[in-house]
Amino acid sequence: MSAVVSPLAPAGFPPLSPIAGVRLAAAAAGIRYTGRDDLMLAELAPGSTIAGVLTRSTMPGQPVIWCRECLPRGRVRAIVVNSGNANVFTGRAGRQVVESTAAAAARLFGCDPHEVYIASTGVIGEPPPADRIGAALPNAAAQLDGAAWEAAARAIMTTDTFPKAATAATDIGGVAVRINGFCKGSGMIAPDMATMLAFLFTNAALPPPLLQSLLVEANEPSFNSVTIDGDTSTSDTVLLCATGQSRHPTIASADDLRLAGFRTALAAVMTSLAQQLARDGEGAQKFVTIVVSGAESDRAARRIGLTIGNSPLVKTAIAGGDANWGRIVMAIGRAGEKADRDRLKISVGGVPIAAEGGPIPGYREGPVAEHMKGREIEISVDLGIGRGNATVWTCDLTHGYIDINASYRS
């Protein structure tokens, strides 16, 4: 966790109201860090449902494997998250840590161990200290509080410079419903089904299959549309929990029109969290929004946007304030999606740069260069061949990224 907060950080931690059926706590387990909380515990009301999306990495951590085993049951009573150690590539020892942690939490809450979800973040290849996690759980349980959102969000941070959270209020059938969420992530961000770690909570009463459908739907244009460095984590985990404490009308189908407000609210929370990830990219000085339109499909538009956002040449040009739009052309060309040079249009900061196969007649670089000096960079690409659209968020690539990652284990 960096002492220097990203210049792109929001003004402060947002006010998050309690959600009926959710209590949280943070504790210092001494897993890797000293003088800070590194364990987060969430307790959910009995009967709470859960949905999740997890990394597609072929080298998943033991907590990811555990969550995959638990999710088909669709029920949750607790979530335990540690920072400082990812419990990845740790063999049987890592599995034992997950099992012992789930068993310890299950004893505290009187539930099945498979109702306890585990997530970990930090260094890869070092078995985490199970005894420290187990010893810290009773202390954390004694501190459970419905208002402890910021403490929980801070406990899961690694190289993050600020805690990330978002909230939205809506209704289902005229009955009030709320969604709160927090996440962590600063590097190793190019999600493939999820982000580093994100936890979402609602008092809605929604069955697991429906909850899963809503989460997957909202995940693509949010967490799966952000990139910092092009690397998908071994630990990507997004969990959405519904406590069922709101007495709204029964909803059985994703097609129910009464879910419209909930869909919008969930998308808003997840999009805010995804953008905060890019704003806290390791060494980031500039937040970049890439809007792609006119592509062959939405999927193609997203792939083109991510290719631009992942390009080291584009990202370093942005870091240096260099209005070198040729690098954007290069990235579009290597994305592997349908594109036509003579239909392509590119704008930066709202200034048209290229169209009809070349620079706009009379193009002056000055306004674009001035825009590139700012903190908020906007790139617009119109392929002109279809109706596919996507928005992707990223950050610039500075020497700070090297400094942070070169000393990550020290």
NUTI-129665 format. One record per residue (C-alpha): residue in three letters; x, y, z. Coordinates in nm, 3 decimals, padded with zeros to 5 digits. Layout:
N
<sero res="ALA" east="X" north="Y" up="Z"/>
...
! end
This chain:
410
<sero res="MET" east="00.000" north="00.000" up="00.000"/>
<sero res="SER" east="00.155" north="00.326" up="-00.115"/>
<sero res="ALA" east="00.188" north="00.629" up="00.113"/>
<sero res="VAL" east="00.143" north="00.858" up="-00.189"/>
<sero res="VAL" east="-00.218" north="00.869" up="-00.306"/>
<sero res="SER" east="-00.281" north="00.866" up="-00.681"/>
<sero res="PRO" east="-00.345" north="01.216" up="-00.823"/>
<sero res="LEU" east="-00.647" north="01.062" up="-00.996"/>
<sero res="ALA" east="-00.812" north="00.946" up="-00.672"/>
<sero res="PRO" east="-01.163" north="01.063" up="-00.579"/>
<sero res="ALA" east="-01.195" north="01.331" up="-00.313"/>
<sero res="GLY" east="-01.266" north="01.075" up="-00.043"/>
<sero res="PHE" east="-01.432" north="00.750" up="00.053"/>
<sero res="PRO" east="-01.802" north="00.767" up="-00.037"/>
<sero res="PRO" east="-02.063" north="00.745" up="00.239"/>
<sero res="LEU" east="-02.200" north="00.389" up="00.234"/>
<sero res="SER" east="-02.518" north="00.323" up="00.430"/>
<sero res="PRO" east="-02.556" north="-00.010" up="00.610"/>
<sero res="ILE" east="-02.723" north="-00.293" up="00.421"/>
<sero res="ALA" east="-02.953" north="-00.517" up="00.623"/>
<sero res="GLY" east="-02.796" north="-00.858" up="00.662"/>
<sero res="VAL" east="-02.434" north="-00.747" up="00.607"/>
<sero res="ARG" east="-02.172" north="-00.689" up="00.876"/>
<sero res="LEU" east="-01.801" north="-00.634" up="00.814"/>
<sero res="ALA" east="-01.476" north="-00.621" up="01.005"/>
<sero res="ALA" east="-01.105" north="-00.574" up="00.950"/>
<sero res="ALA" east="-00.820" north="-00.716" up="01.154"/>
<sero res="ALA" east="-00.442" north="-00.728" up="01.160"/>
<sero res="ALA" east="-00.328" north="-01.088" up="01.105"/>
<sero res="GLY" east="00.036" north="-01.008" up="01.030"/>
<sero res="ILE" east="00.031" north="-01.208" up="00.709"/>
<sero res="ARG" east="00.286" north="-00.985" up="00.536"/>
<sero res="TYR" east="00.233" north="-00.629" up="00.651"/>
<sero res="THR" east="00.295" north="-00.473" up="00.989"/>
<sero res="GLY" east="00.100" north="-00.191" up="01.146"/>
<sero res="ARG" east="-00.212" north="-00.232" up="00.930"/>
<sero res="ASP" east="-00.520" north="-00.448" up="00.884"/>
<sero res="ASP" east="-00.475" north="-00.727" up="00.631"/>
<sero res="LEU" east="-00.780" north="-00.947" up="00.691"/>
<sero res="MET" east="-01.140" north="-00.869" up="00.595"/>
<sero res="LEU" east="-01.439" north="-01.061" up="00.724"/>
<sero res="ALA" east="-01.795" north="-01.022" up="00.597"/>
<sero res="GLU" east="-02.092" north="-01.190" up="00.763"/>
<sero res="LEU" east="-02.413" north="-01.242" up="00.563"/>
<sero res="ALA" east="-02.758" north="-01.318" up="00.703"/>
<sero res="PRO" east="-02.868" north="-01.683" up="00.691"/>
<sero res="GLY" east="-03.027" north="-01.761" up="00.355"/>
<sero res="SER" east="-02.821" north="-01.504" up="00.163"/>
<sero res="THR" east="-02.759" north="-01.592" up="-00.202"/>
<sero res="ILE" east="-02.441" north="-01.539" up="-00.400"/>
<sero res="ALA" east="-02.311" north="-01.514" up="-00.755"/>
<sero res="GLY" east="-01.956" north="-01.486" up="-00.878"/>
<sero res="VAL" east="-01.725" north="-01.445" up="-01.174"/>
<sero res="LEU" east="-01.370" north="-01.572" up="-01.149"/>
<sero res="THR" east="-01.045" north="-01.556" up="-01.340"/>
<sero res="ARG" east="-01.000" north="-01.764" up="-01.654"/>
<sero res="SER" east="-00.628" north="-01.789" up="-01.582"/>
<sero res="THR" east="-00.503" north="-02.146" up="-01.613"/>
<sero res="MET" east="-00.297" north="-02.082" up="-01.298"/>
<sero res="PRO" east="-00.575" north="-01.992" up="-01.052"/>
<sero res="GLY" east="-00.512" north="-01.949" up="-00.683"/>
<sero res="GLN" east="-00.646" north="-02.194" up="-00.427"/>
<sero res="PRO" east="-00.915" north="-01.944" up="-00.313"/>
<sero res="VAL" east="-01.045" north="-01.923" up="-00.672"/>
<sero res="ILE" east="-01.063" north="-02.302" up="-00.693"/>
<sero res="TRP" east="-01.251" north="-02.307" up="-00.362"/>
<sero res="CYS" east="-01.500" north="-02.044" up="-00.477"/>
<sero res="ARG" east="-01.565" north="-02.242" up="-00.797"/>
<sero res="GLU" east="-01.657" north="-02.540" up="-00.583"/>
<sero res="CYS" east="-01.886" north="-02.335" up="-00.359"/>
<sero res="LEU" east="-02.073" north="-02.123" up="-00.615"/>
<sero res="PRO" east="-02.306" north="-02.397" up="-00.752"/>
<sero res="ARG" east="-02.463" north="-02.414" up="-00.404"/>
<sero res="GLY" east="-02.558" north="-02.047" up="-00.432"/>
<sero res="ARG" east="-02.552" north="-01.975" up="-00.058"/>
<sero res="VAL" east="-02.319" north="-01.764" up="00.155"/>
<sero res="ARG" east="-02.275" north="-01.687" up="00.524"/>
<sero res="ALA" east="-01.926" north="-01.539" up="00.528"/>
<sero res="ILE" east="-01.644" north="-01.409" up="00.312"/>
<sero res="VAL" east="-01.282" north="-01.409" up="00.433"/>
<sero res="VAL" east="-01.023" north="-01.208" up="00.242"/>
<sero res="ASN" east="-00.654" north="-01.161" up="00.315"/>
<sero res="SER" east="-00.400" north="-00.929" up="00.156"/>
<sero res="GLY" east="-00.025" north="-00.974" up="00.132"/>
<sero res="ASN" east="-00.030" north="-01.333" up="00.007"/>
<sero res="ALA" east="-00.222" north="-01.457" up="-00.299"/>
<sero res="ASN" east="-00.209" north="-01.829" up="-00.209"/>
<sero res="VAL" east="-00.127" north="-01.909" up="-00.571"/>
<sero res="PHE" east="00.103" north="-02.191" up="-00.688"/>
<sero res="THR" east="00.120" north="-02.321" up="-00.330"/>
<sero res="GLY" east="00.016" north="-02.683" up="-00.385"/>
<sero res="ARG" east="-00.142" north="-02.893" up="-00.112"/>
<sero res="ALA" east="-00.028" north="-02.650" up="00.158"/>
<sero res="GLY" east="-00.231" north="-02.374" up="-00.004"/>
<sero res="ARG" east="-00.538" north="-02.593" up="-00.024"/>
<sero res="GLN" east="-00.507" north="-02.677" up="00.344"/>
<sero res="VAL" east="-00.498" north="-02.306" up="00.428"/>
<sero res="VAL" east="-00.825" north="-02.249" up="00.240"/>
<sero res="GLU" east="-00.993" north="-02.550" up="00.400"/>
<sero res="SER" east="-00.881" north="-02.458" up="00.752"/>
<sero res="THR" east="-00.990" north="-02.096" up="00.704"/>
<sero res="ALA" east="-01.335" north="-02.198" up="00.579"/>
<sero res="ALA" east="-01.373" north="-02.446" up="00.866"/>
<sero res="ALA" east="-01.273" north="-02.185" up="01.126"/>
<sero res="ALA" east="-01.521" north="-01.930" up="00.990"/>
<sero res="ALA" east="-01.793" north="-02.196" up="00.964"/>
<sero res="ARG" east="-01.752" north="-02.271" up="01.335"/>
<sero res="LEU" east="-01.791" north="-01.903" up="01.416"/>
<sero res="PHE" east="-02.116" north="-01.871" up="01.221"/>
<sero res="GLY" east="-02.259" north="-02.219" up="01.257"/>
<sero res="CYS" east="-02.270" north="-02.294" up="00.886"/>
<sero res="ASP" east="-02.134" north="-02.534" up="00.627"/>
<sero res="PRO" east="-01.771" north="-02.455" up="00.528"/>
<sero res="HIS" east="-01.889" north="-02.429" up="00.166"/>
<sero res="GLU" east="-02.094" north="-02.125" up="00.267"/>
<sero res="VAL" east="-01.766" north="-01.950" up="00.345"/>
<sero res="TYR" east="-01.598" north="-01.786" up="00.045"/>
<sero res="ILE" east="-01.226" north="-01.715" up="00.041"/>
<sero res="ALA" east="-01.023" north="-01.460" up="-00.157"/>
<sero res="SER" east="-00.656" north="-01.369" up="-00.134"/>
<sero res="THR" east="-00.427" north="-01.113" up="-00.295"/>
<sero res="GLY" east="-00.055" north="-01.049" up="-00.278"/>
<sero res="VAL" east="00.264" north="-01.236" up="-00.351"/>
<sero res="ILE" east="00.248" north="-01.556" up="-00.562"/>
<sero res="GLY" east="00.426" north="-01.878" up="-00.467"/>
<sero res="GLU" east="00.442" north="-01.846" up="-00.089"/>
<sero res="PRO" east="00.200" north="-02.053" up="00.125"/>
<sero res="PRO" east="00.010" north="-01.814" up="00.354"/>
<sero res="PRO" east="00.032" north="-01.862" up="00.732"/>
<sero res="ALA" east="-00.290" north="-02.048" up="00.815"/>
<sero res="ASP" east="-00.231" north="-02.014" up="01.188"/>
<sero res="ARG" east="-00.229" north="-01.634" up="01.168"/>
<sero res="ILE" east="-00.547" north="-01.619" up="00.962"/>
<sero res="GLY" east="-00.726" north="-01.860" up="01.195"/>
<sero res="ALA" east="-00.606" north="-01.673" up="01.503"/>
<sero res="ALA" east="-00.730" north="-01.340" up="01.368"/>
<sero res="LEU" east="-01.081" north="-01.457" up="01.275"/>
<sero res="PRO" east="-01.236" north="-01.454" up="01.628"/>
<sero res="ASN" east="-01.106" north="-01.101" up="01.684"/>
<sero res="ALA" east="-01.251" north="-00.992" up="01.351"/>
<sero res="ALA" east="-01.585" north="-01.159" up="01.428"/>
<sero res="ALA" east="-01.605" north="-00.971" up="01.759"/>
<sero res="GLN" east="-01.577" north="-00.641" up="01.568"/>
<sero res="LEU" east="-01.839" north="-00.706" up="01.301"/>
<sero res="ASP" east="-02.027" north="-00.386" up="01.223"/>
<sero res="GLY" east="-02.277" north="-00.285" up="00.957"/>
<sero res="ALA" east="-02.093" north="00.044" up="00.903"/>
<sero res="ALA" east="-01.734" north="-00.084" up="00.865"/>
<sero res="TRP" east="-01.716" north="-00.041" up="00.486"/>
<sero res="GLU" east="-01.403" north="00.171" up="00.468"/>
<sero res="ALA" east="-01.209" north="-00.047" up="00.713"/>
<sero res="ALA" east="-01.301" north="-00.355" up="00.507"/>
<sero res="ALA" east="-01.199" north="-00.187" up="00.182"/>
<sero res="ARG" east="-00.864" north="-00.081" up="00.326"/>
<sero res="ALA" east="-00.784" north="-00.426" up="00.465"/>
<sero res="ILE" east="-00.778" north="-00.585" up="00.117"/>
<sero res="MET" east="-00.541" north="-00.328" up="-00.038"/>
<sero res="THR" east="-00.190" north="-00.418" up="-00.160"/>
<sero res="THR" east="-00.024" north="-00.161" up="-00.390"/>
<sero res="ASP" east="-00.350" north="00.037" up="-00.398"/>
<sero res="THR" east="-00.312" north="00.399" up="-00.294"/>
<sero res="PHE" east="-00.675" north="00.450" up="-00.192"/>
<sero res="PRO" east="-00.974" north="00.231" up="-00.097"/>
<sero res="LYS" east="-01.231" north="00.192" up="-00.376"/>
<sero res="ALA" east="-01.604" north="00.188" up="-00.310"/>
<sero res="ALA" east="-01.936" north="00.280" up="-00.469"/>
<sero res="THR" east="-02.305" north="00.272" up="-00.381"/>
<sero res="ALA" east="-02.643" north="00.310" up="-00.547"/>
<sero res="ALA" east="-03.005" north="00.315" up="-00.431"/>
<sero res="THR" east="-03.295" north="00.187" up="-00.639"/>
<sero res="ASP" east="-03.617" north="-00.010" up="-00.600"/>
<sero res="ILE" east="-03.773" north="-00.336" up="-00.709"/>
<sero res="GLY" east="-04.148" north="-00.314" up="-00.752"/>
<sero res="GLY" east="-04.154" north="00.012" up="-00.559"/>
<sero res="VAL" east="-03.965" north="-00.126" up="-00.257"/>
<sero res="ALA" east="-03.628" north="00.030" up="-00.171"/>
<sero res="VAL" east="-03.314" north="-00.166" up="-00.248"/>
<sero res="ARG" east="-02.948" north="-00.069" up="-00.207"/>
<sero res="ILE" east="-02.621" north="-00.194" up="-00.356"/>
<sero res="ASN" east="-02.281" north="-00.131" up="-00.196"/>
<sero res="GLY" east="-01.948" north="-00.248" up="-00.333"/>
<sero res="PHE" east="-01.575" north="-00.220" up="-00.280"/>
<sero res="CYS" east="-01.275" north="-00.356" up="-00.464"/>
<sero res="LYS" east="-00.898" north="-00.359" up="-00.477"/>
<sero res="GLY" east="-00.657" north="-00.350" up="-00.764"/>
<sero res="SER" east="-00.372" north="-00.135" up="-00.888"/>
<sero res="GLY" east="-00.157" north="-00.360" up="-01.105"/>
<sero res="MET" east="-00.192" north="-00.694" up="-01.284"/>
<sero res="ILE" east="-00.522" north="-00.565" up="-01.422"/>
<sero res="ALA" east="-00.657" north="-00.688" up="-01.754"/>
<sero res="PRO" east="-00.960" north="-00.875" up="-01.625"/>
<sero res="ASP" east="-01.087" north="-01.191" up="-01.785"/>
<sero res="MET" east="-01.422" north="-01.260" up="-01.618"/>
<sero res="ALA" east="-01.348" north="-01.034" up="-01.319"/>
<sero res="THR" east="-01.110" north="-00.787" up="-01.164"/>
<sero res="MET" east="-00.857" north="-00.843" up="-00.892"/>
<sero res="LEU" east="-01.100" north="-00.861" up="-00.598"/>
<sero res="ALA" east="-01.445" north="-00.705" up="-00.577"/>
<sero res="PHE" east="-01.730" north="-00.758" up="-00.332"/>
<sero res="LEU" east="-02.084" north="-00.639" up="-00.392"/>
<sero res="PHE" east="-02.373" north="-00.652" up="-00.146"/>
<sero res="THR" east="-02.746" north="-00.588" up="-00.178"/>
<sero res="ASN" east="-03.049" north="-00.634" up="00.044"/>
<sero res="ALA" east="-03.249" north="-00.759" up="-00.257"/>
<sero res="ALA" east="-03.406" north="-01.106" up="-00.251"/>
<sero res="LEU" east="-03.288" north="-01.273" up="-00.569"/>
<sero res="PRO" east="-03.231" north="-01.645" up="-00.639"/>
<sero res="PRO" east="-02.876" north="-01.755" up="-00.729"/>
<sero res="PRO" east="-02.933" north="-01.823" up="-01.104"/>
<sero res="LEU" east="-03.092" north="-01.481" up="-01.151"/>
<sero res="LEU" east="-02.821" north="-01.311" up="-00.947"/>
<sero res="GLN" east="-02.556" north="-01.486" up="-01.157"/>
<sero res="SER" east="-02.721" north="-01.370" up="-01.480"/>
<sero res="LEU" east="-02.729" north="-01.008" up="-01.363"/>
<sero res="LEU" east="-02.365" north="-01.016" up="-01.251"/>
<sero res="VAL" east="-02.233" north="-01.166" up="-01.575"/>
<sero res="GLU" east="-02.434" north="-00.912" up="-01.776"/>
<sero res="ALA" east="-02.296" north="-00.616" up="-01.580"/>
<sero res="ASN" east="-01.941" north="-00.749" up="-01.572"/>
<sero res="GLU" east="-01.856" north="-00.714" up="-01.942"/>
<sero res="PRO" east="-01.902" north="-00.335" up="-01.977"/>
<sero res="SER" east="-01.747" north="-00.265" up="-01.636"/>
<sero res="PHE" east="-01.471" north="-00.480" up="-01.489"/>
<sero res="ASN" east="-01.400" north="-00.653" up="-01.819"/>
<sero res="SER" east="-01.356" north="-00.315" up="-01.988"/>
<sero res="VAL" east="-01.069" north="-00.183" up="-01.778"/>
<sero res="THR" east="-00.697" north="-00.248" up="-01.819"/>
<sero res="ILE" east="-00.384" north="-00.121" up="-01.650"/>
<sero res="ASP" east="-00.102" north="-00.340" up="-01.776"/>
<sero res="GLY" east="-00.253" north="-00.619" up="-01.989"/>
<sero res="ASP" east="-00.195" north="-00.891" up="-01.727"/>
<sero res="THR" east="-00.484" north="-01.104" up="-01.602"/>
<sero res="SER" east="-00.447" north="-01.195" up="-01.237"/>
<sero res="THR" east="-00.444" north="-01.550" up="-01.105"/>
<sero res="SER" east="-00.682" north="-01.431" up="-00.831"/>
<sero res="ASP" east="-00.958" north="-01.239" up="-01.014"/>
<sero res="THR" east="-01.276" north="-01.266" up="-00.807"/>
<sero res="VAL" east="-01.604" north="-01.074" up="-00.810"/>
<sero res="LEU" east="-01.875" north="-01.184" up="-00.566"/>
<sero res="LEU" east="-02.229" north="-01.043" up="-00.550"/>
<sero res="CYS" east="-02.427" north="-01.125" up="-00.235"/>
<sero res="ALA" east="-02.800" north="-01.072" up="-00.181"/>
<sero res="THR" east="-02.924" north="-01.087" up="00.179"/>
<sero res="GLY" east="-03.295" north="-01.104" up="00.096"/>
<sero res="GLN" east="-03.383" north="-00.850" up="00.367"/>
<sero res="SER" east="-03.583" north="-00.621" up="00.134"/>
<sero res="ARG" east="-03.950" north="-00.722" up="00.114"/>
<sero res="HIS" east="-03.994" north="-00.644" up="-00.252"/>
<sero res="PRO" east="-04.219" north="-00.852" up="-00.483"/>
<sero res="THR" east="-04.083" north="-01.194" up="-00.577"/>
<sero res="ILE" east="-03.867" north="-01.183" up="-00.889"/>
<sero res="ALA" east="-03.810" north="-01.514" up="-01.069"/>
<sero res="SER" east="-03.692" north="-01.411" up="-01.415"/>
<sero res="ALA" east="-03.420" north="-01.185" up="-01.552"/>
<sero res="ASP" east="-03.679" north="-01.060" up="-01.802"/>
<sero res="ASP" east="-03.896" north="-00.910" up="-01.527"/>
<sero res="LEU" east="-03.932" north="-00.538" up="-01.606"/>
<sero res="ARG" east="-03.925" north="-00.457" up="-01.235"/>
<sero res="LEU" east="-03.550" north="-00.537" up="-01.242"/>
<sero res="ALA" east="-03.473" north="-00.239" up="-01.469"/>
<sero res="GLY" east="-03.371" north="-00.010" up="-01.185"/>
<sero res="PHE" east="-03.162" north="-00.278" up="-01.016"/>
<sero res="ARG" east="-02.980" north="-00.348" up="-01.344"/>
<sero res="THR" east="-02.898" north="00.019" up="-01.384"/>
<sero res="ALA" east="-02.782" north="00.053" up="-01.023"/>
<sero res="LEU" east="-02.563" north="-00.259" up="-01.038"/>
<sero res="ALA" east="-02.403" north="-00.138" up="-01.361"/>
<sero res="ALA" east="-02.338" north="00.204" up="-01.206"/>
<sero res="VAL" east="-02.166" north="00.058" up="-00.899"/>
<sero res="MET" east="-01.950" north="-00.181" up="-01.101"/>
<sero res="THR" east="-01.858" north="00.084" up="-01.359"/>
<sero res="SER" east="-01.752" north="00.326" up="-01.085"/>
<sero res="LEU" east="-01.535" north="00.060" up="-00.924"/>
<sero res="ALA" east="-01.378" north="-00.032" up="-01.259"/>
<sero res="GLN" east="-01.293" north="00.330" up="-01.330"/>
<sero res="GLN" east="-01.137" north="00.367" up="-00.985"/>
<sero res="LEU" east="-00.908" north="00.074" up="-01.067"/>
<sero res="ALA" east="-00.774" north="00.263" up="-01.369"/>
<sero res="ARG" east="-00.742" north="00.580" up="-01.162"/>
<sero res="ASP" east="-00.519" north="00.389" up="-00.920"/>
<sero res="GLY" east="-00.301" north="00.212" up="-01.177"/>
<sero res="GLU" east="00.048" north="00.162" up="-01.048"/>
<sero res="GLY" east="00.234" north="00.486" up="-01.120"/>
<sero res="ALA" east="-00.067" north="00.634" up="-01.303"/>
<sero res="GLN" east="-00.076" north="01.007" up="-01.365"/>
<sero res="LYS" east="-00.352" north="01.017" up="-01.627"/>
<sero res="PHE" east="-00.693" north="00.853" up="-01.659"/>
<sero res="VAL" east="-00.778" north="00.749" up="-02.015"/>
<sero res="THR" east="-01.123" north="00.687" up="-02.163"/>
<sero res="ILE" east="-01.131" north="00.510" up="-02.501"/>
<sero res="VAL" east="-01.463" north="00.517" up="-02.687"/>
<sero res="VAL" east="-01.493" north="00.286" up="-02.987"/>
<sero res="SER" east="-01.793" north="00.304" up="-03.221"/>
<sero res="GLY" east="-01.885" north="00.178" up="-03.567"/>
<sero res="ALA" east="-01.723" north="-00.160" up="-03.512"/>
<sero res="GLU" east="-01.846" north="-00.490" up="-03.655"/>
<sero res="SER" east="-01.983" north="-00.590" up="-03.311"/>
<sero res="ASP" east="-01.968" north="-00.482" up="-02.946"/>
<sero res="ARG" east="-01.716" north="-00.757" up="-02.884"/>
<sero res="ALA" east="-01.495" north="-00.628" up="-03.166"/>
<sero res="ALA" east="-01.525" north="-00.272" up="-03.034"/>
<sero res="ARG" east="-01.418" north="-00.383" up="-02.687"/>
<sero res="ARG" east="-01.122" north="-00.578" up="-02.822"/>
<sero res="ILE" east="-01.005" north="-00.278" up="-03.025"/>
<sero res="GLY" east="-01.043" north="-00.051" up="-02.723"/>
<sero res="LEU" east="-00.846" north="-00.288" up="-02.500"/>
<sero res="THR" east="-00.574" north="-00.323" up="-02.763"/>
<sero res="ILE" east="-00.532" north="00.054" up="-02.767"/>
<sero res="GLY" east="-00.543" north="00.067" up="-02.388"/>
<sero res="ASN" east="-00.286" north="-00.211" up="-02.350"/>
<sero res="SER" east="-00.035" north="-00.072" up="-02.600"/>
<sero res="PRO" east="00.286" north="00.033" up="-02.423"/>
<sero res="LEU" east="00.353" north="00.276" up="-02.709"/>
<sero res="VAL" east="00.015" north="00.444" up="-02.671"/>
<sero res="LYS" east="00.040" north="00.450" up="-02.292"/>
<sero res="THR" east="00.392" north="00.597" up="-02.284"/>
<sero res="ALA" east="00.295" north="00.859" up="-02.544"/>
<sero res="ILE" east="00.010" north="00.962" up="-02.316"/>
<sero res="ALA" east="00.245" north="00.971" up="-02.017"/>
<sero res="GLY" east="00.479" north="01.201" up="-02.205"/>
<sero res="GLY" east="00.202" north="01.420" up="-02.345"/>
<sero res="ASP" east="00.301" north="01.324" up="-02.699"/>
<sero res="ALA" east="00.017" north="01.368" up="-02.951"/>
<sero res="ASN" east="00.144" north="01.075" up="-03.158"/>
<sero res="TRP" east="-00.187" north="00.947" up="-03.294"/>
<sero res="GLY" east="-00.005" north="00.710" up="-03.529"/>
<sero res="ARG" east="00.032" north="00.477" up="-03.232"/>
<sero res="ILE" east="-00.347" north="00.459" up="-03.205"/>
<sero res="VAL" east="-00.365" north="00.361" up="-03.572"/>
<sero res="MET" east="-00.104" north="00.094" up="-03.507"/>
<sero res="ALA" east="-00.301" north="-00.052" up="-03.216"/>
<sero res="ILE" east="-00.624" north="-00.063" up="-03.417"/>
<sero res="GLY" east="-00.443" north="-00.246" up="-03.695"/>
<sero res="ARG" east="-00.309" north="-00.519" up="-03.470"/>
<sero res="ALA" east="-00.633" north="-00.578" up="-03.277"/>
<sero res="GLY" east="-00.734" north="-00.850" up="-03.523"/>
<sero res="GLU" east="-01.080" north="-00.707" up="-03.584"/>
<sero res="LYS" east="-01.235" north="-00.582" up="-03.908"/>
<sero res="ALA" east="-01.124" north="-00.228" up="-03.994"/>
<sero res="ASP" east="-01.115" north="-00.014" up="-04.308"/>
<sero res="ARG" east="-00.846" north="00.252" up="-04.335"/>
<sero res="ASP" east="-01.063" north="00.481" up="-04.547"/>
<sero res="ARG" east="-01.359" north="00.469" up="-04.306"/>
<sero res="LEU" east="-01.162" north="00.509" up="-03.984"/>
<sero res="LYS" east="-01.201" north="00.831" up="-03.785"/>
<sero res="ILE" east="-00.991" north="00.926" up="-03.481"/>
<sero res="SER" east="-01.038" north="01.211" up="-03.235"/>
<sero res="VAL" east="-00.845" north="01.300" up="-02.920"/>
<sero res="GLY" east="-00.996" north="01.538" up="-02.667"/>
<sero res="GLY" east="-01.282" north="01.602" up="-02.907"/>
<sero res="VAL" east="-01.045" north="01.723" up="-03.180"/>
<sero res="PRO" east="-01.081" north="01.534" up="-03.512"/>
<sero res="ILE" east="-00.741" north="01.406" up="-03.623"/>
<sero res="ALA" east="-00.779" north="01.146" up="-03.896"/>
<sero res="ALA" east="-01.043" north="01.044" up="-04.149"/>
<sero res="GLU" east="-01.070" north="00.903" up="-04.500"/>
<sero res="GLY" east="-00.734" north="00.733" up="-04.483"/>
<sero res="GLY" east="-00.520" north="01.021" up="-04.356"/>
<sero res="PRO" east="-00.493" north="01.331" up="-04.138"/>
<sero res="ILE" east="-00.780" north="01.581" up="-04.142"/>
<sero res="PRO" east="-00.691" north="01.864" up="-04.386"/>
<sero res="GLY" east="-00.557" north="02.155" up="-04.187"/>
<sero res="TYR" east="-00.505" north="01.943" up="-03.873"/>
<sero res="ARG" east="-00.312" north="02.132" up="-03.607"/>
<sero res="GLU" east="-00.143" north="01.936" up="-03.331"/>
<sero res="GLY" east="-00.149" north="02.218" up="-03.075"/>
<sero res="PRO" east="-00.497" north="02.160" up="-02.926"/>
<sero res="VAL" east="-00.437" north="01.784" up="-02.904"/>
<sero res="ALA" east="-00.097" north="01.832" up="-02.739"/>
<sero res="GLU" east="-00.260" north="02.066" up="-02.487"/>
<sero res="HIS" east="-00.526" north="01.804" up="-02.409"/>
<sero res="MET" east="-00.255" north="01.540" up="-02.363"/>
<sero res="LYS" east="-00.101" north="01.748" up="-02.083"/>
<sero res="GLY" east="-00.413" north="01.704" up="-01.869"/>
<sero res="ARG" east="-00.513" north="01.437" up="-01.617"/>
<sero res="GLU" east="-00.819" north="01.317" up="-01.813"/>
<sero res="ILE" east="-00.750" north="01.191" up="-02.166"/>
<sero res="GLU" east="-01.025" north="01.103" up="-02.415"/>
<sero res="ILE" east="-00.968" north="00.897" up="-02.730"/>
<sero res="SER" east="-01.250" north="00.834" up="-02.976"/>
<sero res="VAL" east="-01.235" north="00.583" up="-03.260"/>
<sero res="ASP" east="-01.509" north="00.533" up="-03.521"/>
<sero res="LEU" east="-01.453" north="00.229" up="-03.744"/>
<sero res="GLY" east="-01.742" north="00.323" up="-03.973"/>
<sero res="ILE" east="-01.828" north="-00.036" up="-04.064"/>
<sero res="GLY" east="-02.098" north="-00.146" up="-03.819"/>
<sero res="ARG" east="-02.296" north="-00.071" up="-03.505"/>
<sero res="GLY" east="-02.063" north="-00.213" up="-03.241"/>
<sero res="ASN" east="-01.976" north="00.013" up="-02.947"/>
<sero res="ALA" east="-01.762" north="-00.012" up="-02.636"/>
<sero res="THR" east="-01.595" north="00.210" up="-02.378"/>
<sero res="VAL" east="-01.266" north="00.107" up="-02.218"/>
<sero res="TRP" east="-01.074" north="00.272" up="-01.934"/>
<sero res="THR" east="-00.700" north="00.265" up="-01.873"/>
<sero res="CYS" east="-00.415" north="00.482" up="-01.750"/>
<sero res="ASP" east="-00.078" north="00.596" up="-01.872"/>
<sero res="LEU" east="00.244" north="00.399" up="-01.824"/>
<sero res="THR" east="00.509" north="00.580" up="-01.621"/>
<sero res="HIS" east="00.840" north="00.489" up="-01.458"/>
<sero res="GLY" east="00.645" north="00.460" up="-01.135"/>
<sero res="TYR" east="00.505" north="00.128" up="-01.261"/>
<sero res="ILE" east="00.859" north="-00.010" up="-01.281"/>
<sero res="ASP" east="00.955" north="00.127" up="-00.941"/>
<sero res="ILE" east="00.652" north="-00.032" up="-00.771"/>
<sero res="ASN" east="00.686" north="-00.373" up="-00.933"/>
<sero res="ALA" east="01.062" north="-00.394" up="-00.902"/>
<sero res="SER" east="01.028" north="-00.368" up="-00.523"/>
<sero res="TYR" east="00.696" north="-00.548" up="-00.474"/>
<sero res="ARG" east="00.834" north="-00.834" up="-00.264"/>
<sero res="SER" east="01.073" north="-00.626" up="-00.056"/>
! end
